[in-house]
Amino acid sequence: MKYIAILSIGILAYLLFKKLWSNKNWISPKKPFPGDWRKILIQKVSFYNSLSAEEKTRFEYKVQEFLLNCRITGIHTKVDDTDRVLVAASAIIPVFEFPNWKYTNLFEVLLYPNSFNDKFETKAEDARILGMVGTGYMEGKMILSKPALLHGFSNESDKKNTAIHEFVHLIDKMDGKIDGLPSILMEKQYSIPWLDLISKKIEEIYEEKSDINPYGATNKAEFFAVISEYFFERPKLLANAHPELYQLLEEIFNQNMSERKLLRAKQSISRNSPCPCGSGLKFKKCCGKQHY
């Protein structure tokens, strides 16, 4: 009876979430993109710096749109603009080439001060979870460790980005289940080759013949999320080490990541610094313009 009651509560919560979301009006940006947010993207997000001027404008719009429609809430931790912008960037990077994409299955991201366990406790010995897509009464929410979020954009060589990992799970879930087969993005002819390749690559991980994060061998869903981190963090390395896998990920995300120059601005940017976009203007006169 206890489990039936829990299941019933979970179903009711999910139905309530769907009803609330269906009644929610989607908000579109009306104001120009804030200059301070642009500075965060320039200094923290390599993907953004690899884009053309037109693509950067499109990326900024999607970041702004995401933050208008999804709350970022700190749980026992403060949330600042850097946190908000990095969460939004994590959401937009995987779906950047899908202009009409909307995360209709998400309305709030909870930032925790560190890792947590399956009871959402942060100080327990088994608090090792860095990110989670909510289910049941947590439907429509995502939990991220704030340190893991920041680390994902500060280390460019470890093939890991927790926030992108969780947003890939959310994308995977859009067709109804998290199973490593993102039907909503993948054309049908790629489904069987994709699943066969996943099985092969998981076997290589078990045999210790792979440079892919061993956590990817947990199941097909985790493999998809792990390899997506690799794809967006170290695309050239992935293309060389696993060309067939890279090619299928290109088809899934509709992005040729290996041609992007993934660089963050290494220098400190002040208002009077030359703008990193290469315009020749000072930052305050170019990408750093404030809009209110």
C-alpha positions, -999 to +999 in steps of 0.1 A: +000+000+000+029+023+009+044+020-026+010+024-043+005+056-024+039+069-034+033+060-070-001+078-069+014+109-055+041+109-082+015+105-110-007+133-095+024+155-093+033+149-129-003+155-141-004+187-121+029+198-135+017+192-171-015+211-164+003+241-149+028+242-177+001+240-204-015+271-188+018+289-186+025+316-212+059+313-228+079+345-223+101+359-251+129+385-245+119+421-251+150+439-239+186+438-253+210+413-238+227+427-207+264+436-212+274+420-179+259+387-190+279+389-223+311+395-203+304+362-184+299+343-216+331+357-231+351+348-200+336+315-191+320+298-222+343+285-249+313+275-271+300+311-272+334+324-282+335+299-311+304+314-327+300+339-355+286+374-346+251+363-359+253+330-339+263+349-308+233+371-311+211+340-314+228+323-285+223+353-263+186+354-272+182+318-262+200+323-229+178+352-221+147+333-231+157+303-210+161+325-179+128+342-185+110+308-184+130+289-158+138+299-123+173+294-108+170+289-071+198+285-046+193+260-017+215+271+012+237+289-013+236+323-031+229+325-068+245+353-089+245+362-125+274+339-133+254+309-120+223+319-139+241+325-172+262+293-169+230+272-162+214+288-193+244+283-215+245+246-204+209+243-215+214+260-249+247+244-261+232+210-269+201+224-287+217+254-303+210+242-338+173+236-331+160+272-332+125+265-320+136+243-291+119+250-257+124+231-225+087+226-218+096+199-193+115+222-169+105+253-149+131+254-121+168+245-115+179+241-079+215+249-071+229+230-041+261+241-022+278+208-030+270+172-039+240+154-025+225+119-021+192+105-033+175+120-003+188+154-013+211+155+018+244+174+013+262+164+045+258+127+044+286+103+037+269+091+005+264+126-008+281+120-042+255+131-067+264+162-088+232+165-108+198+151-112+167+155-134+136+154-112+109+128-114+076+122-095+069+151-071+102+167-084+089+166-120+099+198-139+129+205-117+166+198-120+192+198-092+228+208-098+258+211-075+269+247-078+307+238-075+301+211-103+284+237-125+313+261-121+339+234-126+323+223-158+332+257-174+366+262-157+382+229-167+383+225-205+403+193-207+385+167-185+357+159-210+332+166-182+304+192-177+278+182-152+252+207-162+254+197-199+252+161-188+219+168-170+204+188-198+212+160-222+192+137-199+164+162-201+165+162-239+165+124-238+134+126-216+114+147-240+102+116-258+088+102-226+117+082-212+154+086-204+169+057-223+199+070-243+178+072-275+168+108-281+141+101-306+130+138-306+164+147-322+174+115-340+162+105-374+149+069-374+176+055-397+203+064-371+185+047-342+198+011-347+234+021-356+234+044-325+222+016-301+246-009-316+275+015-313+266+023-277+267-014-268+301-017-285+316+013-267+302+002-233+319-031-238+352-013-246+348+006-213+344-027-194+375-041-211+394-009-201+401-002-237+385+033-238+392+069-228+355+075-222+344+082-186+337+048-170+304+062-157+291+059-192+291+021-189+263+024-162+236+022-189+227+036-223+212+067-209+243+076-189+265+067-219+246+092-240+250+119-214+287+112-208+296+110-245+277+143-251+299+160-225+329+147-244+315+159-277+310+195-265+342+197-244+368+179-265+353+174-300+385+171-319+398+145-295+365+126-298+366+128-336+401+113-337+396+086-310+360+076-319+352+088-354+321+068-359+307+079-326+316+115-333+298+113-367+266+100-351+267+128-325+270+153-352+238+140-367+220+140-334+229+175-324+232+189-359+266+205-350+301+201-364+319+207-331+353+196-344+355+228-366+348+251-337+377+270-320+368+264-283+386+292-264+377+312-234+389+348-229+421+343-209+426+380-200+407+401-175+381+423-193+376+458-179+352+483-194+382+500-211+398+468-224+398+461-262+366+441-269+374+403-274+352+402-304+379+419-324+359+450-334+387+474-324+364+492-300+366+493-262+346+466-244+323+493-229+315+506-264+309+472-280+299+439-265+299+454-229+272+479-236+247+480-207+210+477-216+182+483-192 
